Structure formats: C-alpha cells, structure tokens
C-alpha cells in the first residue's frame, strides 16, 4: 500500500491544479453498490474489500469511511497507514475535509464515480473555506493500477417476457406518461438495474448482479441504449430494432447527453413527418417542457455537468419505484424461486448436520451436548469455504439457476460477528461444532433473486447465545407479522425488529430490510426498513419485496442473523381507520429455524403459534424436493413446539 499511496501523491502534486486531497469512491460510473473487478478502485488503494466505503488520501494521511456492517472487517484489512472513520460515529467525509484541509484546498475526484447528490453536497460544505472540488481529467487510480483487469465482454441477453412479465413497449409508454406529467422531455438513466429492467435485458458484467454496463436515454419519441456494441449479437440487435431502441457505443453517452441538452439528439428511428402524441403535447409550450429528468443519486457528475442546471429536474428516477412494484409474473416467479432455493438450503443443512457429526463428533442439529472432539484428517476437515461451495452446488442443480446473488457469508464463531464477512480459501476458519455458524446466502434464478440467512449450532449453545438468538427471532417475527396503514415507511417499522433486543440493551449496526430484485440486484430500492433517515423517503406498497433480517453481533465471539424475504400485500382488517387501507407481509422464504437455539419460555403464545404454522408450511412446501432421508430430517426440524408447563 505504501507504494500505491506514494504514487498517487506524486500524481496529486503534478496535477493541474495540484491536489491537496484525492477522493476514491467505491462506486463505478453508474453509482453501483456492487462493481466489476476493474472498478474496485477503492479496494485497490486501501486493501478494504467491503462493498461500501470511501477512501480519502491527503498529502500525509489516508482515511477510509465505511458503515457499521464493515467496522470489524475494515480494522482487519486496513494497514497501519490508514485510519478507519466510522460512519454514524465520526464526522462525515465532507465535514472532515472542510474542517481539516486548508483554505482554498483543491480536492480531486473522478467525476464519473461521484453522484450529482454527493458532488453538490460536498460543494456546499467546501464553500465556507473556499475549497474546490476538482474533477480530474483522468482517474488517477487507473494510472497507478498497472494490473487493472480488462473490461468485461459478456453478451447482452434478452430476458424473456415469460419471466419479465411486462413488455418494453408498455414500460416505455408508462415512462413517457411520467415525463409528460413532470413537464420533462427526456430522462437520463444511469443505474444498471434500471437499464436492464427497462429494456428487459440481462448480462454478467458485474459479479452476482445480472446486469450489463450500459446507459440509456429516453425522450418523448426516442429511446437509446449505450453499450459496447461488441456485446450486442445480431439477434439482440434485431430485438432492439424491433423495439425502436437505437443502440450506440457506451462512450457516446457523454456527447449525446450534451446533444440532449441542446435538443439536438435525434434517433435514426425518429420520423421527420410523424410525431407521437406526447411530442405534440410538448410543443404546446416548449419553455415549460424543456426539462431533463436526472436521478441525483445514480447519475454521475460527469454527465450532469453537460446539462443546463437551470433545466434539470433533479428527483429520483421513475424507474426505481416501477421496478420495485413487482408485476404478477414477477411475484409468481420470485415465490417459485424461493421454494427451490429453500429446498437447497434444507438439503445443505441435512448434509452439514451429518458431516459435523461424522467428522467432528458434534451432537448435531437437534441435540444439545458438547462435541466428542474428533480430530479430522486434513482431507476430511471442513472450512467456511468448502461448506459454502457445497451449498452452491446444491443450488446449481435447481431449475433456472444462473449463479449466486452475492458472495456467501459462511462464518463460524467470531467470524460471524463480522456482519458482511467474506471467507477466503487460504485464510478462512475451520468448522467448529462448539461454535455458532451463520450462513447468509442467495442465488440468481431466471424467475427470481433470493436472499436467506440462518444461524445454527451443531453442539451445545450457551445460555447467552440462546438468549440473543431468541431476541433476534422475536424481532424477526414481530416485523414479519406487522400490519400497518398504507403510507407507512420502513423507518417507522424498523423499531419492531429491534425492540426485543433493546430489552436486553442489545442492537445491531445495519438496516433491517432491503428490497430484492426480480433476477436483478439482491439489494434494491427505493424502499428499505432501517434506522437511517433515508428509509423515510418511500413508503412500503403492495407488491414490493423486502427482507426481514435483524441480528446481533458480539465482537470476538459470535454473530446471529435471521433473514426471510417478504412480499407486501393488502391486508383485510376489521376496521379501516381514516379509510387509508392496511398492509401486511407474506413470508416467501422457506427453511426451518433451529429450535434448540430458541428459549421457548421467552416466546408468547402468538410467537409459538407462528413458529408452528411457519414450520408446518415449510415442511409441506419443500416436501416434493426432498428424498427420504432429507424428509425425515425436515419433519424433525419442523415438529410442533410448546412451552413447558
């Protein structure tokens, strides 16, 4: 790292103007959470591999900001040259820069890798000391990164209507109506999952996310896709031609945004004599309908800088909410995908239970006893990676499997306390029958994306571990069973999952729930269930998906998390106060909870009934996928429970 920092500081000094600091964000040109290997610039300069964070390099310091999911991981991965800045506890990056960098400091950033929102927020913070945000002519990190991976060249794949459930023409018509409603003549689309959803395409440019590196521009009468044309087959090209979508080179987007700003962007499909009704309507008052819609959270500052700020509508993309509201085909698909996925998880637990008993002398999934301390041979021992590979193989055998939806968090003991732990083959832990095992995993299927977490113990859990697991389980059930009026947001609901933990003075440093894509990104907005203020922005609505995943993490000891995917449905209630209408959740994830980790005496009658009902459904739904041995295990894992007298 010393050599990398030294090289970057040399480039900062020779830059025109010289830079007092360089910001290296995590994001790519599309402000993605998960990025391709060649876009992991922040990881390259810092050594920190978490999905969220920002590196700041000054003339004599190097600091990294990240959120509570990654505090432990960052401490483990950062060298002594770096200082960890804990988001939510330490000053915001813009506040720190404004307070600690000199008057009139020049702060460099690649304008392709910073959002409009972020750049504008920083600009305001810097103004009080006349500091300047300098957009570098090239990315300085790329100049230092000699072994930077090549561009991904995966083909654009058309996502069939039988899985998408809604035609591109229907989506385009709906978006153009929204443009008209907002008096806008064009929309710049930067988020990769939004481009994929709009045009019903998928790709493999980013690991775990079935997207292709592309931008899109939509106007009242034209539609454009900006992608490396080498990725577009003749078949795909015909598909786009049939839709009236013009395919242009990925690098053309910046010049075309400038043309869009001056109203000179013309599609080869556009007719000079035939105008759409929307276009005619726009001409009624061209001054009032001259705005361009840009999502400030997903559009990079490089593109925004080509527009007339006075004529930009800065608000969330209309695609984000449309994508989150699943159509009936998507809902059926994601439910089916979760059934197959749940079967794979149960088959994995059956296999792992047997292995832990045979190899390590564990008492197993059902019994509470100390392990007999068998010492496995080098060839038979299990590690966090080898067991997660087994889980992947079981998923891969299921219909429509296309890969994992994120790196499996397979974590034993203290590693489970690292919220987004990612085991590496050469440095991962061996399985231990006397320690908690947390497995957070998911998959991409053509008909849906999955995300599930189960925490288990194959030996004798301590009373404290059971107490913590029970509190997490109670919060998990409380949120999943909630009924709430329409218009309620995830910020309001978040407390339901935390309250049982708060009773003991416990908590967790991550949000409680995120949306899930339909064969798209496993983390999907715009809604969320979280303590973060941004969870107030969008209320939960029927047909949305959202996870329910409270947890508890004890540094150096263990971690617990339970996660199901929920669908938001309309609720039938006896009354309807205020004529608002009410909503409720439907669980679509199927895998048992380990009863021996639950202190049943701490559960209410309602919680006991819910557990028994869920387990009964779980057994019946997964039965068609189980062989005789697996079914016997599942029956035992889902036996009804009761509170001892």
C-alpha positions as CSV (number, residue, x, y, z in Angstrom):
1,X,0.0,0.0,0.0
2,X,2.9,2.4,0.7
3,X,4.0,2.3,-2.9
4,X,0.4,2.9,-4.2
5,X,-0.1,5.9,-1.8
6,X,3.3,7.3,-2.8
7,X,2.5,7.1,-6.5
8,X,-0.9,8.7,-6.0
9,X,0.6,11.6,-4.0
10,X,3.1,12.2,-6.8
11,X,0.2,12.4,-9.3
12,X,-1.7,14.7,-7.0
13,X,1.3,17.0,-6.8
14,X,1.8,17.1,-10.6
15,X,-1.9,17.5,-11.4
16,X,-3.1,20.9,-12.7
17,X,-4.0,22.3,-10.4
18,X,-2.1,20.4,-7.6
19,X,-4.4,18.5,-5.4
20,X,-4.4,18.7,-1.6
21,X,-6.6,15.6,-1.4
22,X,-7.9,12.8,-3.6
23,X,-11.3,11.1,-3.0
24,X,-11.6,7.5,-4.2
25,X,-15.2,6.3,-4.0
26,X,-16.4,2.7,-4.1
27,X,-18.8,3.4,-7.0
28,X,-18.4,2.9,-10.7
29,X,-19.8,5.2,-13.5
30,X,-23.3,4.1,-12.6
31,X,-23.1,4.6,-8.8
32,X,-23.5,0.8,-8.3
33,X,-23.2,-0.9,-4.9
34,X,-21.5,-3.9,-6.4
35,X,-19.0,-3.2,-9.1
36,X,-16.9,-5.2,-11.6
37,X,-13.3,-6.2,-10.8
38,X,-11.8,-3.3,-12.9
39,X,-13.9,-0.8,-11.0
40,X,-12.8,-1.7,-7.5
41,X,-10.5,1.3,-7.2
42,X,-11.1,1.9,-3.5
43,X,-10.2,-1.7,-2.7
44,X,-7.1,-1.4,-4.8
45,X,-5.8,1.7,-3.0
46,X,-6.9,0.7,0.6
47,X,-7.0,-3.1,0.7
48,X,-10.5,-2.9,2.2
49,X,-12.9,-5.2,0.2
50,X,-16.3,-4.2,1.6
51,X,-19.0,-3.1,-0.8
52,X,-19.4,0.3,0.9
53,X,-16.8,2.9,1.7
54,X,-14.8,5.9,0.6
55,X,-11.1,6.5,0.7
56,X,-9.5,9.9,1.2
57,X,-5.8,10.5,0.5
58,X,-4.2,13.7,1.6
59,X,-0.5,14.8,1.4
60,X,0.2,13.0,4.6
61,X,-2.9,11.0,5.7
62,X,-5.1,8.1,4.4
63,X,-8.6,7.7,5.8
64,X,-11.4,5.3,5.0
65,X,-15.0,5.8,5.8
66,X,-17.4,2.9,6.0
67,X,-20.7,1.9,7.7
68,X,-21.4,-0.3,10.7
69,X,-21.6,-3.5,8.6
70,X,-17.9,-3.3,8.0
71,X,-16.2,-1.8,11.0
72,X,-14.6,-5.1,12.1
73,X,-13.7,-6.1,8.5
74,X,-12.0,-2.7,7.9
75,X,-10.0,-3.0,11.0
76,X,-8.7,-6.4,9.9
77,X,-7.9,-5.3,6.3
78,X,-6.5,-1.8,6.6
79,X,-2.8,-1.3,7.1
80,X,-1.3,1.0,9.7
81,X,-1.1,3.7,7.1
82,X,-4.9,4.0,7.1
83,X,-7.3,5.5,9.7
84,X,-10.8,4.0,9.9
85,X,-13.6,6.5,10.0
86,X,-16.8,5.0,11.4
87,X,-19.9,6.4,9.6
88,X,-22.5,7.4,12.1
89,X,-19.9,7.9,14.8
90,X,-17.1,10.0,13.2
91,X,-17.6,13.2,11.2
92,X,-18.9,12.9,7.6
93,X,-16.2,12.9,5.0
94,X,-17.2,16.4,3.7
95,X,-17.2,17.8,7.2
96,X,-13.8,16.3,7.9
97,X,-12.4,17.7,4.7
98,X,-13.9,21.1,5.3
99,X,-12.6,21.2,8.8
100,X,-9.1,19.7,8.3
101,X,-8.0,20.6,4.8
102,X,-6.5,24.1,4.3
103,X,-8.3,27.2,2.9
104,X,-8.7,27.0,-0.9
105,X,-7.7,23.4,-0.9
106,X,-8.2,21.5,-4.2
107,X,-9.9,18.2,-3.6
108,X,-9.8,15.8,-6.6
109,X,-12.3,13.2,-7.7
110,X,-13.2,11.3,-10.9
111,X,-16.5,12.9,-11.8
112,X,-17.7,9.7,-13.4
113,X,-17.5,8.0,-10.0
114,X,-19.4,10.5,-7.9
115,X,-23.1,11.2,-7.9
116,X,-24.8,14.5,-8.5
117,X,-26.1,14.5,-5.0
118,X,-22.7,13.8,-3.4
119,X,-20.9,16.4,-5.6
120,X,-23.4,19.1,-4.8
121,X,-23.3,18.2,-1.0
122,X,-19.6,18.4,-1.0
123,X,-19.5,21.7,-2.9
124,X,-21.7,23.3,-0.3
125,X,-19.6,22.1,2.5
126,X,-16.4,23.2,0.8
127,X,-17.7,26.8,0.1
128,X,-17.1,28.1,3.7
129,X,-13.3,27.8,3.3
130,X,-13.2,28.4,-0.5
131,X,-12.2,24.9,-1.1
132,X,-12.8,23.5,-4.5
133,X,-13.9,20.1,-5.9
134,X,-11.7,19.4,-8.8
135,X,-12.8,16.8,-11.4
136,X,-9.6,15.1,-12.6
137,X,-9.1,14.8,-16.3
138,X,-8.4,11.1,-15.9
139,X,-8.8,8.7,-12.9
140,X,-5.5,8.9,-11.1
141,X,-6.0,5.5,-9.6
142,X,-6.2,4.0,-13.1
143,X,-2.8,5.4,-13.9
144,X,-1.2,3.7,-10.9
145,X,-3.2,0.4,-11.3
146,X,-0.9,-1.3,-13.8
147,X,-2.6,-4.7,-13.4
148,X,-6.1,-3.4,-13.6
149,X,-8.4,-6.1,-15.0
150,X,-9.7,-5.8,-18.6
151,X,-13.3,-4.7,-19.5
152,X,-15.9,-7.4,-19.2
153,X,-17.2,-8.6,-22.6
154,X,-20.2,-10.6,-21.7
155,X,-23.1,-10.5,-24.2
156,X,-26.3,-8.7,-23.8
157,X,-29.0,-11.3,-23.1
158,X,-32.7,-10.7,-23.8
159,X,-34.8,-11.5,-20.7
160,X,-37.9,-13.4,-21.9
161,X,-41.3,-12.0,-21.4
162,X,-42.4,-15.2,-19.6
163,X,-40.1,-14.1,-16.7
164,X,-40.2,-10.3,-17.1
165,X,-44.0,-10.2,-17.1
166,X,-44.2,-6.8,-18.8
167,X,-43.2,-5.7,-22.3
168,X,-40.7,-3.0,-23.0
169,X,-43.3,-1.0,-25.1
170,X,-45.6,-0.9,-22.1
171,X,-42.8,0.3,-19.8
172,X,-41.8,3.0,-22.3
173,X,-45.3,4.2,-22.7
174,X,-45.7,4.4,-18.9
175,X,-42.4,6.3,-18.5
176,X,-43.3,8.8,-21.3
177,X,-46.6,9.5,-19.5
178,X,-44.5,10.3,-16.3
179,X,-42.2,12.6,-18.4
180,X,-45.3,14.5,-19.6
181,X,-46.6,14.6,-16.0
182,X,-43.4,16.2,-14.9
183,X,-43.1,18.5,-17.9
184,X,-39.9,16.9,-19.0
185,X,-38.7,16.0,-22.5
186,X,-36.1,13.4,-21.6
187,X,-34.7,11.1,-18.9
188,X,-31.1,10.1,-18.4
189,X,-30.9,6.5,-17.0
190,X,-27.6,5.6,-15.3
191,X,-28.4,2.8,-12.8
192,X,-27.5,-0.6,-14.3
193,X,-30.5,-2.4,-12.9
194,X,-32.8,0.3,-14.2
195,X,-31.4,0.0,-17.8
196,X,-31.8,-3.8,-17.5
197,X,-35.3,-3.7,-16.2
198,X,-36.5,-1.1,-18.8
199,X,-35.3,-2.9,-21.8
200,X,-35.8,-6.5,-20.4
201,X,-32.1,-7.4,-20.8
202,X,-29.6,-9.0,-18.5
203,X,-25.8,-9.7,-18.6
204,X,-22.9,-10.8,-16.5
205,X,-20.7,-7.7,-16.4
206,X,-20.9,-7.4,-12.6
207,X,-20.4,-10.5,-10.4
208,X,-23.6,-11.6,-8.7
209,X,-25.7,-8.9,-10.4
210,X,-27.2,-9.9,-13.9
211,X,-26.6,-6.5,-15.5
212,X,-24.6,-5.1,-18.4
213,X,-22.6,-1.9,-18.3
214,X,-24.9,0.5,-20.2
215,X,-26.6,3.8,-20.0
216,X,-30.0,4.8,-21.5
217,X,-31.7,7.9,-22.6
218,X,-35.4,8.1,-23.1
219,X,-37.2,11.1,-24.7
220,X,-40.8,11.6,-25.6
221,X,-40.3,9.9,-29.0
222,X,-36.9,8.1,-28.9
223,X,-35.1,5.6,-26.9
224,X,-31.3,4.9,-26.8
225,X,-29.0,2.3,-25.3
226,X,-25.3,3.0,-24.7
227,X,-23.3,-0.2,-24.6
228,X,-20.2,-1.7,-26.0
229,X,-21.5,-2.9,-29.4
230,X,-19.3,-5.9,-29.3
231,X,-21.6,-7.2,-26.6
232,X,-24.7,-7.0,-28.9
233,X,-25.3,-10.0,-31.1
234,X,-27.2,-9.9,-34.3
235,X,-30.2,-11.4,-32.5
236,X,-30.1,-8.8,-29.8
237,X,-29.7,-6.1,-32.4
238,X,-32.8,-7.2,-34.1
239,X,-34.6,-7.2,-30.8
240,X,-33.7,-3.6,-30.2
241,X,-34.6,-2.6,-33.7
242,X,-38.0,-4.1,-33.2
243,X,-38.5,-2.0,-30.1
244,X,-37.3,1.2,-31.8
245,X,-34.4,1.4,-29.4
246,X,-31.2,2.8,-31.0
247,X,-28.0,1.1,-29.9
248,X,-25.0,3.4,-29.6
249,X,-21.5,2.9,-28.2
250,X,-21.1,3.1,-24.5
251,X,-18.6,6.0,-24.8
252,X,-21.1,8.1,-26.9
253,X,-23.3,8.8,-23.9
254,X,-21.4,11.9,-22.8
255,X,-21.6,13.6,-26.2
256,X,-25.2,12.5,-26.6
257,X,-26.1,14.0,-23.2
258,X,-24.7,17.3,-24.4
259,X,-26.8,16.9,-27.6
260,X,-29.8,16.2,-25.5
261,X,-29.2,19.4,-23.5
262,X,-29.4,21.4,-26.7
263,X,-32.3,19.5,-28.0
264,X,-30.3,18.1,-30.9
265,X,-30.3,14.4,-30.0
266,X,-32.1,12.6,-32.9
267,X,-32.7,8.9,-33.2
268,X,-32.4,7.2,-36.6
269,X,-35.8,5.7,-35.8
270,X,-37.4,9.1,-35.4
271,X,-39.7,10.1,-38.3
272,X,-39.5,13.6,-39.6
273,X,-43.1,13.6,-40.6
274,X,-44.8,11.5,-37.9
275,X,-44.8,12.7,-34.3
276,X,-46.1,11.0,-31.2
277,X,-49.0,12.5,-29.3
278,X,-46.6,13.1,-26.4
279,X,-44.3,15.1,-28.6
280,X,-47.2,17.2,-30.0
281,X,-48.3,17.9,-26.5
282,X,-44.8,19.0,-25.6
283,X,-44.7,21.6,-28.4
284,X,-47.7,23.5,-26.8
285,X,-45.2,25.3,-24.6
286,X,-41.6,24.3,-25.3
287,X,-40.3,26.5,-22.5
288,X,-42.4,24.7,-19.8
289,X,-41.5,21.3,-21.3
290,X,-37.7,21.8,-21.7
291,X,-36.6,20.0,-18.5
292,X,-34.5,16.9,-18.4
293,X,-35.0,14.3,-15.6
294,X,-31.9,13.2,-13.8
295,X,-31.7,11.0,-10.7
296,X,-29.2,12.8,-8.5
297,X,-28.3,9.5,-6.6
298,X,-27.5,7.4,-9.6
299,X,-26.4,9.9,-12.3
300,X,-22.7,10.7,-12.2
301,X,-21.5,14.3,-12.1
302,X,-19.7,13.9,-15.4
303,X,-23.0,13.6,-17.3
304,X,-24.8,16.1,-15.2
305,X,-22.1,18.7,-16.0
306,X,-23.1,18.6,-19.6
307,X,-26.6,19.8,-18.8
308,X,-28.0,23.2,-18.1
309,X,-28.6,23.0,-14.3
310,X,-31.5,25.5,-14.7
311,X,-33.4,23.0,-16.9
312,X,-32.7,19.8,-14.9
313,X,-35.4,18.0,-12.9
314,X,-33.4,16.5,-10.0
315,X,-35.5,13.8,-8.4
316,X,-35.5,10.0,-8.1
317,X,-35.8,8.1,-11.3
318,X,-39.4,7.0,-12.0
319,X,-38.0,3.6,-12.9
320,X,-36.9,2.8,-9.3
321,X,-40.4,2.6,-7.9
322,X,-41.8,0.9,-11.0
323,X,-39.2,-1.8,-10.8
324,X,-39.8,-2.3,-7.0
325,X,-43.5,-2.8,-7.6
326,X,-43.5,-6.4,-8.9
327,X,-46.0,-7.5,-11.6
328,X,-47.9,-10.8,-11.1
329,X,-45.5,-12.8,-13.3
330,X,-42.5,-11.5,-11.3
331,X,-44.3,-12.3,-8.0
332,X,-45.1,-15.8,-9.0
333,X,-41.5,-16.3,-10.2
334,X,-39.8,-15.0,-7.1
335,X,-42.1,-17.2,-4.9
336,X,-41.2,-20.2,-7.0
337,X,-37.5,-19.4,-6.9
338,X,-37.6,-19.1,-3.1
339,X,-39.2,-22.6,-2.9
340,X,-36.4,-24.2,-4.9
341,X,-33.9,-22.1,-3.0
342,X,-35.3,-23.2,0.3
343,X,-35.1,-26.8,-0.8
344,X,-31.4,-26.3,-1.5
345,X,-30.8,-24.7,1.9
346,X,-32.5,-27.5,3.7
347,X,-30.6,-30.1,1.7
348,X,-27.5,-28.2,2.7
349,X,-28.4,-28.3,6.4
350,X,-29.1,-32.0,6.3
351,X,-25.7,-32.6,4.6
352,X,-23.9,-30.3,7.0
353,X,-25.5,-31.8,10.1
354,X,-24.4,-35.3,9.0
355,X,-20.8,-34.1,8.2
356,X,-20.4,-32.3,11.5
357,X,-21.5,-35.4,13.5
358,X,-19.3,-37.8,11.5
359,X,-16.2,-35.7,11.1
360,X,-16.2,-33.6,14.3
361,X,-18.3,-35.7,16.7
362,X,-20.9,-33.0,17.0
363,X,-24.1,-33.7,18.9
364,X,-25.8,-32.3,15.8
365,X,-28.6,-30.0,14.8
366,X,-31.2,-31.4,17.2
367,X,-29.3,-32.4,20.4
368,X,-27.6,-30.2,23.0
369,X,-24.3,-31.7,24.0
370,X,-20.6,-31.0,23.9
371,X,-18.9,-32.5,20.9
372,X,-16.8,-35.6,21.4
373,X,-13.8,-33.6,19.9
374,X,-12.9,-35.8,17.0
375,X,-9.8,-34.5,15.1
376,X,-10.5,-34.7,11.4
377,X,-7.8,-35.5,8.8
378,X,-6.5,-32.8,6.5
379,X,-8.5,-34.3,3.7
380,X,-11.8,-34.5,5.6
381,X,-11.9,-31.3,7.5
382,X,-14.5,-28.7,6.6
383,X,-13.9,-25.0,6.2
384,X,-16.2,-22.0,5.8
385,X,-15.4,-22.1,2.1
386,X,-15.7,-25.8,1.4
387,X,-19.2,-25.9,3.0
388,X,-20.4,-22.9,1.1
389,X,-19.2,-24.5,-2.1
390,X,-21.4,-27.4,-1.2
391,X,-24.4,-25.1,-0.8
392,X,-23.7,-23.5,-4.2
393,X,-23.6,-26.9,-5.8
394,X,-27.0,-27.8,-4.4
395,X,-28.4,-24.5,-5.7
396,X,-26.8,-25.0,-9.1
397,X,-28.8,-28.2,-9.5
398,X,-32.1,-26.3,-9.3
399,X,-34.1,-25.2,-12.3
400,X,-33.3,-21.7,-13.7
401,X,-30.1,-21.3,-11.6
402,X,-27.8,-18.6,-13.0
403,X,-25.4,-18.0,-10.1
404,X,-25.2,-16.6,-6.6
405,X,-26.7,-13.2,-5.8
406,X,-23.8,-12.2,-3.5
407,X,-20.7,-13.8,-2.0
408,X,-21.9,-16.3,0.5
409,X,-21.3,-15.2,4.1
410,X,-20.3,-18.5,5.6
411,X,-19.0,-17.7,9.1
412,X,-18.0,-19.6,12.2
413,X,-17.7,-18.2,15.7
414,X,-16.1,-14.8,15.9
415,X,-16.1,-14.5,12.1
416,X,-20.0,-14.4,12.3
417,X,-19.6,-11.1,14.2
418,X,-18.2,-9.6,11.0
419,X,-21.5,-8.6,9.5
420,X,-20.5,-8.9,5.8
421,X,-17.7,-11.4,6.3
422,X,-16.4,-13.0,3.1
423,X,-14.3,-16.1,3.7
424,X,-11.2,-16.7,1.5
425,X,-9.9,-20.2,0.8
426,X,-6.4,-19.6,2.1
427,X,-7.5,-17.7,5.3
428,X,-10.9,-19.0,6.3
429,X,-11.8,-20.8,9.5
430,X,-12.4,-24.5,10.0
431,X,-15.9,-25.5,11.0
432,X,-16.3,-25.9,14.8
433,X,-19.0,-28.0,16.4
434,X,-18.9,-25.9,19.6
435,X,-19.4,-22.5,17.9
436,X,-22.3,-20.7,16.2
437,X,-22.4,-20.9,12.4
438,X,-24.1,-18.1,10.4
439,X,-24.8,-18.6,6.7
440,X,-26.2,-15.6,4.7
441,X,-26.6,-16.6,1.1
442,X,-28.7,-16.2,-2.1
443,X,-28.9,-17.1,-5.7
444,X,-30.0,-15.7,-9.1
445,X,-32.6,-17.7,-10.9
446,X,-34.2,-16.7,-14.2
447,X,-37.5,-16.2,-12.3
448,X,-36.3,-14.5,-9.2
449,X,-33.5,-13.5,-6.8
450,X,-33.2,-15.0,-3.3
451,X,-31.6,-13.9,0.0
452,X,-31.8,-16.0,3.2
453,X,-29.9,-16.2,6.5
454,X,-30.0,-19.0,9.0
455,X,-27.9,-19.3,12.2
456,X,-27.3,-22.7,13.7
457,X,-25.2,-24.5,16.3
458,X,-24.2,-28.2,16.0
459,X,-23.1,-28.5,19.6
460,X,-24.4,-27.1,22.9
461,X,-25.1,-23.3,22.7
462,X,-24.6,-21.2,25.8
463,X,-27.5,-19.7,27.7
464,X,-26.3,-16.3,26.5
465,X,-26.2,-17.4,22.8
466,X,-29.8,-18.8,23.2
467,X,-30.9,-15.5,24.8
468,X,-29.5,-13.5,22.0
469,X,-30.9,-15.8,19.3
470,X,-34.3,-15.7,20.9
471,X,-34.3,-11.9,21.0
472,X,-33.4,-11.8,17.3
473,X,-36.1,-14.4,16.5
474,X,-38.7,-12.4,18.4
475,X,-37.8,-9.2,16.4
476,X,-37.9,-11.2,13.1
477,X,-41.4,-12.5,13.9
478,X,-42.6,-9.1,15.1
479,X,-41.7,-7.3,11.9
480,X,-43.0,-10.2,9.7
481,X,-46.3,-10.2,11.5
482,X,-46.8,-6.4,11.3
483,X,-50.0,-4.8,10.0
484,X,-49.8,-1.1,9.2
485,X,-51.6,1.6,7.4
486,X,-50.8,2.4,3.8
487,X,-48.3,5.3,3.7
488,X,-46.1,3.7,6.4
489,X,-42.4,3.7,5.7
490,X,-39.6,1.4,6.8
491,X,-38.2,3.9,9.2
492,X,-41.4,3.6,11.3
493,X,-41.4,-0.2,11.2
494,X,-37.7,-0.7,12.0
495,X,-38.2,-0.5,15.7
496,X,-40.4,-3.6,15.7
497,X,-37.3,-5.8,14.9
498,X,-35.1,-4.0,17.4
499,X,-37.4,-3.8,20.5
500,X,-36.8,-7.4,21.7
501,X,-33.0,-6.7,21.6
502,X,-33.3,-3.3,23.2
503,X,-35.0,-5.1,26.2
504,X,-31.5,-6.5,26.9
505,X,-29.5,-3.5,25.9
506,X,-28.6,-5.1,22.6
507,X,-28.8,-3.8,19.0
508,X,-27.2,-4.1,15.5
509,X,-25.5,-1.7,13.2
510,X,-27.2,-2.4,9.9
511,X,-30.6,-1.9,8.4
512,X,-33.4,-4.4,8.9
513,X,-34.6,-4.8,5.4
514,X,-34.0,-4.1,1.7
515,X,-35.9,-4.7,-1.5
516,X,-34.9,-7.6,-3.7
517,X,-34.8,-7.6,-7.5
518,X,-36.5,-9.9,-9.9
519,X,-33.5,-11.7,-11.4
520,X,-31.7,-8.4,-10.7
521,X,-29.7,-6.9,-7.9
522,X,-30.2,-8.5,-4.5
523,X,-30.2,-5.1,-2.9
524,X,-33.0,-3.0,-4.5
525,X,-34.6,0.3,-3.6
526,X,-36.1,2.8,-3.3
527,X,-37.7,1.5,-0.1
528,X,-35.9,0.0,2.9
529,X,-36.6,-0.9,6.6
530,X,-33.9,0.9,8.5
531,X,-33.0,3.4,11.3
532,X,-31.4,5.5,8.6
533,X,-33.3,8.7,7.8
534,X,-33.4,7.7,4.1
535,X,-35.9,4.9,5.0
536,X,-38.5,7.7,5.5
537,X,-38.3,8.6,1.8
538,X,-40.6,5.9,0.3
539,X,-43.5,4.2,2.0
540,X,-43.9,0.4,1.6
541,X,-46.5,-0.5,-1.0
542,X,-48.3,-3.7,-2.0
543,X,-46.3,-6.0,-4.4
544,X,-42.9,-4.8,-3.1
545,X,-40.4,-7.3,-1.7
546,X,-38.4,-6.6,1.4
547,X,-36.1,-8.6,3.6
548,X,-36.7,-9.1,7.4
549,X,-33.2,-9.6,8.9
550,X,-32.5,-8.4,12.4
551,X,-29.3,-9.7,14.1
552,X,-26.9,-9.4,17.0
553,X,-23.1,-9.4,16.8
554,X,-20.7,-9.8,19.7
555,X,-17.2,-8.9,18.6
556,X,-14.7,-11.7,19.0
557,X,-17.4,-14.3,20.0
558,X,-20.3,-14.9,17.6
559,X,-22.9,-13.4,15.3
560,X,-26.6,-14.1,14.8
561,X,-28.9,-13.1,11.9
562,X,-32.2,-14.4,10.7
563,X,-33.5,-13.4,7.3
564,X,-36.5,-14.1,5.2
565,X,-37.8,-12.3,2.1
566,X,-41.3,-10.8,2.5
567,X,-43.9,-9.6,0.0
568,X,-46.0,-6.6,0.9
569,X,-49.7,-7.4,0.5
570,X,-53.0,-5.7,1.1
571,X,-54.5,-6.6,4.5
572,X,-58.0,-7.4,5.4
573,X,-58.8,-5.7,8.7
574,X,-62.0,-5.5,10.8
575,X,-61.9,-1.7,10.6
576,X,-60.3,0.9,8.3
577,X,-59.5,4.0,10.3
578,X,-59.2,7.0,8.1
579,X,-60.0,5.0,5.0
580,X,-56.3,4.5,4.5
581,X,-56.3,0.8,3.8
582,X,-53.8,-1.5,5.5
583,X,-50.9,-3.7,4.5
584,X,-49.2,-6.9,5.8
585,X,-46.3,-9.1,5.0
586,X,-46.2,-12.6,3.4
587,X,-43.1,-14.8,4.0
588,X,-41.8,-16.4,0.9
589,X,-38.6,-17.9,2.3
590,X,-38.8,-21.5,3.4
591,X,-36.2,-23.1,5.8
592,X,-36.6,-24.1,9.4
593,X,-35.4,-22.1,12.4
594,X,-33.2,-24.1,14.8
595,X,-35.5,-24.8,17.8
596,X,-32.6,-25.7,20.2
597,X,-31.3,-22.1,19.9
598,X,-34.7,-20.7,21.0
599,X,-35.6,-20.3,24.6
600,X,-39.3,-21.3,24.2
601,X,-40.2,-20.0,27.6
602,X,-39.4,-16.5,26.3
603,X,-41.9,-16.8,23.5
604,X,-45.5,-15.6,23.6
605,X,-48.4,-17.9,22.6
606,X,-48.7,-15.9,19.4
607,X,-45.0,-16.4,18.6
608,X,-45.2,-20.1,19.3
609,X,-48.3,-20.4,17.0
610,X,-46.5,-18.5,14.3
611,X,-43.4,-20.7,14.5
612,X,-45.5,-23.9,14.4
613,X,-47.6,-22.6,11.4
614,X,-44.5,-21.5,9.5
615,X,-42.7,-24.8,10.1
616,X,-45.8,-26.8,9.0
617,X,-45.9,-24.8,5.8
618,X,-42.2,-25.2,5.3
619,X,-42.5,-29.0,5.6
620,X,-45.4,-29.2,3.1
621,X,-44.0,-26.7,0.6
622,X,-40.5,-28.3,0.4
623,X,-41.6,-32.0,0.6
624,X,-41.7,-32.5,-3.2
625,X,-37.9,-31.7,-3.3
626,X,-36.8,-34.0,-0.5
627,X,-35.6,-37.6,-0.6
628,X,-36.5,-39.9,2.2
629,X,-33.5,-39.0,4.4
630,X,-34.0,-35.3,3.9
631,X,-37.7,-35.5,4.5
632,X,-37.1,-37.3,7.8
633,X,-34.7,-34.6,8.9
634,X,-37.2,-31.8,7.8
635,X,-40.1,-33.4,9.7
636,X,-38.0,-33.5,12.8
637,X,-36.8,-29.9,12.3
638,X,-40.4,-28.7,11.9
639,X,-42.1,-30.6,14.7
640,X,-44.6,-28.5,16.7
641,X,-43.2,-27.0,19.9
642,X,-44.9,-25.9,23.1
643,X,-44.0,-24.0,26.2
644,X,-43.1,-26.3,29.1
645,X,-45.6,-26.2,32.0
